[in-house]
Amino acid sequence: MGRTVEMPLWVLVLLVAFAAVTFASHFLFPSVRWFFRRRMERVVARLNERLQRPIEPFKLARRHDMIQRLIYDPEVSRAVAQHAKEHGVPENVAFEQARRYAREIVPRFSATAYFGVATRLAKWLSRALYHVRLGHFDEDAFGAVDRDATVVFVMNHRSNMDYVLVTWLVAERSALAYAVGEWARVWPLSGLIRAMGAYFIRRKSRDDLYRRVLARYVRLATEGGVTQAVFPEGGLSLDGALAPPRLGLLKYIVEGRSAESRDVVFVPVALNYDRVLEDRTLVAAGRSGERRFRARISVVAVSILKQLWRKLAGRYHRQGFAAVSFGPPLSLATFERDRPGAGVEGLGEVLMERIGAEVPVLPVPLVARALLLADAPPGESDLAAAVDGMVAALPRDHVRHPDGDGAALAAEGLRRLRWRGLVADGRGAITVPEDARPLLEYYAASIGHHFRGCSA
């Protein structure tokens, strides 16, 4: 027992490392996890005192526990068995595939990251880039929503800034769980997004097992009362106009509910911008007919860095107005009672109609539409009169500008377009360069549905 044993130094280092890991995993890590868990519970308790819709226990479950619950769910187990049979693989192989999908989907929510970092950063960034305007919001209608119902915000998708704006604007009411695409699955962004409670989805996966694991997670979150935010259009608008709804996530939320399930209340949210940071990329993709484009968060990041550089150089200015409006909540139980047989397709159409009705009207889209409809290049007074006519045809609360008269709106929109070089002045008239026309069409399309059936 007292004999000396000689060994290479690298072996000793390995032994010490393994011993340290074993000690940490069995003694240190559980205590640390318990400490942070208790701290998080105290933070959440304080947050729930001020939130209109408290953070549900489902959202606070440990990620490992949630993954285990998901992969051992009876519906997922049946999907695993079916996948194994159809593909001729052992069930344990199919089970491991389902586990990988679950680990990919399930978030790791952190109240500190969401309310301590994300919402503050979202507020700063929104105000740094835009003059933010909150449009229509019926506080009484939202406050009257059943406390036990699951709230789902359904939004049009104009920019990656949509996440930022809405996260900040509803931070006093609830924490949102977003469905985000593959663009966010990059380190270190993926970790932050998971900590905010978002879950990743593969937009075009043809793997039935993956879709069934995702569907079950969405249903569990919905049954657990998690407040969610989804984009029914399924992706960024390439032409500026509202797109028909894609029903994947709506189906997962709506279908398979039991009679005892809590109600789901949809809140339409409409966003619009004087400048979409990714506009040129989106317009180019729309003209090419190819949805593969690089309008990812990097485009927004580059724009932010440019703004910081301009601020340092003394040439900083905001990108115009960004506005968000909230429509009246729609109860799923009420919808199914009033429109039996409408199904998810009917629900999707109604939600998109409600989103469209709330889209804010801003100076740049108004001026872009007026310029495109003009028979000849207008002067500034003619442009103001055309804008004034369009404003008169709209409900007053649709126009998000401190001065709602046509002259002020036209001057503001024209100033923004001139700064970007999208219009030209000559001989007392305002002209649109040919290469700028697609961008003006993109902005005009964002409000075009408001004028269907009228001469304005």
N, C-alpha and C positions, 0 to 999 in steps of 0.2 A: 504493500500500500504506500510505502514511503519512497518508492523508487522514482527517480527522475525520468521523465519522458521527453524526448526531443521531438520537435516538429517544425516544419517550415513556418516562417513568419506569416505567409499568406493564409495558411490553414488556421493559425491562431486568430487572425483578423476575421476570417469567416465564422469561426466558432463564436467569437465575441459578438459579431453582428447578429447571428441567429439567436443568441441568448437575449440580446437587447430587444429584438423584435418580439420574441416570445413573451418576455416580461411586459413589454408595452401592451401587447394585444390582450394579455390575460389580467393585468393589474392596472396599468396606467390609462389605456384608451377607454375602458368602461367608465372610469371615474370622470375623465374629461368629458365624455359624451353626456354623462348624467348632469355634470355642471352646466354645460351649454344648453342641454334640454330644459333644465329648470329655468335658466335665464330666458330662453325663448318663450316658455309658457308665461312668464311674468310680462314680457313685452307684448305678447298677443292679448293677454287679459286687459292691459291698458289700452291697446288699440281698439279692442272690441267695445270698449266703453264709449268711443266716439264715432265708430263706423255705423252708418245706417244699416248695413248688412254685414254682420260679424263674420269673421273668418271661420269656416266650418271645420270640424275635427278631421274630415276626410283630407283636407288640404294640408293639415299639420302632421299626418301620419308619416312615420319614418319611411324613407324611400325603399329600403330593403323590404320592409313589411308590406308595402304597397305592391312591389314587384311579386312577392310571394303570393299575395292574395290574388293578383291578376292571373298568374300562370297556373294556379291551382283552381281557378274558377271553373265550374262545370261546363260552361259554354266554351271556354278556351280548351279544356280537356277534350271535348268532342271535336273541336276544330283540329287539334293535334292528331287525334286518331284518324280523322278523315284525310288529313294531309299525308300522314304516313302511308295510308292505304293507296291513295291516288298516285303517290310518287315512288312507291315501292321501297321505302326506307324504314328502318326500325323506329318504333315510337319514341325511344329515348333520344334519337337524333332529331326527330321533329320537335320534341319537347325542348331541347337545347336551342333550336331555332326560335321557338316561341319565347324562350327566356331572353334571347338576344334582342328580339323585337320589344319586349317589355322594358328591358333596360334602356333601350333607345328612346322609348316613348315617355316613360314615367318621369316627372320632374322632381326637383328637390327644393321645395319652397322654403324660403327664408324670409320671415317678416322683417328682419333687420335690413336685408339686402333690398327688399321691395320698397318699404316705407322710409328707410334711413338713407338709401343711396339712389335707387331707381327713380322714385317719384320726384326727389329734389333735383336730380340731374335732368329729368324730363322737363320740369318746370323751367329750369335755367335755359336749357337748350331751345325749348319752344319760344321763349321770350327773346332769346338772342337772335333767332333766325326770322321771327315773324312778329307782326302786331296780331296777337291772338284775340279772337272774338268768340264769345260763347253765344250761340244763337238761341233758338227756342229750347226751353227746358221747363217742363211742367213739374215743379217741385212737389205739388200736392199729389199729382197722379203717381209719381214715382214713390212717394212716401206711403201711398195707399196699397202698394203691392204687398201681397201676402208674405209675411216674414218667413214662412216655411217654404215658399216657392223658390225654385232655382231661376235666377235671372241670367239671361243670355243677351249680351249686346251684339246686334247684327249691324255690320258697317259696310259702306262702300270702300273700295280700296284704291286710293289715288297715289299714295307714296309710302315708303317705309317710315316716314315721319308720322303716319297714322297711329302706329303703336305708341309713339312718344306723346303725342297730343292727348289721346284718350286716356292713357295711363295716368297722366297728371290730372286731367279734368274730373276723373271719377275717384281720385285718391281719397277724398273725404267720405266716400260712400262705400267703397268696397275694394278688394284686391282682385284683379282680373287674371284669369288663366287664358292665355292666348294659344291658339293653334298656329305654330310657325313652321315654315317650310325648310327645305334643305339649305337655304342660304345662311341660316343661323347656326349650322352645325360645324362651326370652325372654332378652334381654341384661340383665345380664352373666352370668346363671346358665348359659346355654348354653355359654359358653366354659369355665367351671369344670368343667361336667359332661363336656365333650369331653376336657378335660385329665385327667380321672379315668378315661378309657378307655371311657366309656359311648357307645353308639350310639343315635341317634334312630330311632324307627319311627312310621309313621302307622298308628294302630290300625285304621282303617276304610277304607283306600285301596282303591278298585276298579280302580286302574290296574295292568294286568297287567305292564307294563314295570317299574314301581316294585317290585312284589312279587318279580320275578325278579332285579332288582339286589340287593334286600335279601337274598333267599334265597342268592344267590351269595356275598355278603359273609359271612353267618353260616356258610356251609359252609367258606369259606376260613379264617375265624377258628377254627372247630372243628378243621379239619385242621391248623392252625398251633399247636394246643395251648393256645389262650387260655382261661383259666379264666373261666367265665361265670356269671351269675346271672339266672334268668328266673322270671316269675310265671305258672304255667300257667293260672291263672284268667283272665288277660287284663286284669284291672282290680281296683279295690278292692271288697271285699265290701260290698254294700249292706244285707244283713240280718245280718251277723256270722257266718253259717255258711259252710262251705267250698262253693265253686261247682264245677260240672263243668269239666274242663279244656278250654281252647281250644287247638287243636293246631297253630296256625300256626308258631310258633317251634320247637316240637318237631319238626315235619315238616322244617323247614329244617336242623335239627341232624342228624336221623337219616337222612333220605332222600338218595339220590344218593351214598352212601358206597361206595367201592371196597373190594375184598377186602384191599387193602394199607393202608387207612386205619387210623389209630390208634384204639384203643378209646375209647369215651365212658363216663364213670362219673358217674352222677347221685347227688347227695347231697341227700336230702330235708331241708328246713329248715322248722320250724314256729314261728310267732310268736304271742304273745298279750299283751294289755295290760289293766291295770285301768282305763285310760282311753285311748281312741283320740281324738286331738285333733280329728279331723274327724267325730266320731260323729254329731252332730246333722245335719250336712249330708248325710252318707251315708244316715241313716235317713229323712230327708225325701225324698231322691231315690228310695229304695226304695219308699216309700209312694206316691209319685206315678207310679212306673213309668217314669220318665225318667232315663236314665243321663247326661244332660247336667247336670253339677253343677260347682260351683266349689270342690271339695275339692282344691285344688292346693297347691303348696308354700307359697303365701301364707297358707293357714290355719295351717300349722305355724309360719310366721314370726310371725304375729300372736300366737299362743299363747306363743312364746318372748319376745316383747316384753312381754307381760302379766306373765310370770314375772319378767322383769328389773325391771319396775316394782314388783311385789310385794316383791322382794328389797330394793329401795331403801326401800320403805315398811315393811320389817320384818314383812311378812305372807307371806313365801315358804314354800312347801312343795312337795314333789314330787307327781307325779300318780299315785302308787301304784307297783305293780310292772309291769315289762316283762320278759318272759322269752322266750328263744330256745332251742329244742332241735334237735339234729341227729340224723337217722335214719341207719340203716346204708346205706353206699354200694351202688348197684345198677349193675353192669356191663352195658352195652348188649349186648356180645357174649354174656354169660351169659344175659341175658333172651331174646335171639333164639334161642339154642340150646335153652333150656328151654321156651320157648313159641313154637314156630314158627307163623307165620301170625297171631300176635296183632296185629302191625302197630303203628302209632303210637297208634291208639285204645286198644289193650290196654295199651301202655306208659303212656299218660296216666292211665288208671284206676288202675294199680298205683302210680304216683307219688303221686297224690292220696290213695290209701289210706294210703301210708306217711307222707305229710305229716300226715294226720288223726290217725294213731296217735301222733304226737309232739307234738300241740298241748298246750302247758302249761296247767295248771289253776290259776287265780289267785283271790284272795278275792272280787273284785267279781263275776265270772261265777258263782261258786258261790252267793253270797248272792242274786244276781238270779234264778238258777234256783230256789232254795229259796222265795223269796217268790212267784214266779209259780205254783209247784206247790202252795202251801199252800191248803187248803180254806177257811181263815179267817185273818184277819190274825194272825200269830204273835207271841208274846212273844220276848224275846231268848234265853231258855233253849230255847224250842221251835225257834227258828231255828238255834241252835248244834247241837241234836240232829239237825236235818235236814241241816245241812252235814256233820256227823260221819258220818252214814249215807252220804252221797254219796262222801265221801273213802274210806270203807271199801270201796266198790265199785270203786275205781280202783287201778291199780298205784302203789306208793308214790312212784316217781320222777316221776310226772306232776304232783304237787302242788309248786308252786314257792313255798314260804314257809318262813321260818326255823322257825316252829312249825307243825307239820302237823296239830295237833288241831283239831277242829271249833270249839271256843270261840274260839280265837285267830283262825282264819280268818274266822269270822262277825263278830267284833268289828272286824277290820281292814276287811272289805268293807262293813260297815254304816257305819263311820266315813267311808269315802270317799263312799258314797251320800248320807249325811246332809249332808256338806259341800257337795255339789252340789244339794241340795234334791230328790233323786229319791225319797226316802222321807219319811214323816211319822210322828210318834209321837203316840199318843193312847190314854188309858185302858189303859196297859200293853201295847199292841199296836202293831205296825209295819205301816203301810198304804202302799200304792203309789198316788200321785195318778194320775189317768187320763192326764194329759198326759205322765207319766214312763214309762208302761208300754211304749211302743215302744222306748225306750232300754234298759230292763231286758231286753226280749225280744232286743234286738240283742246284748247281752253274754252272756245265757244261751245263745244259739244258737252261740256260739263253742266251747262245750264240750259241746253237746247230743249230738253223735255218739258221745261216750265212753259214754253211758248207754243206747244203743239195745239193747233186749233185756234190760234189767235194771230192777228196780222202783225204784231210787234216783232 
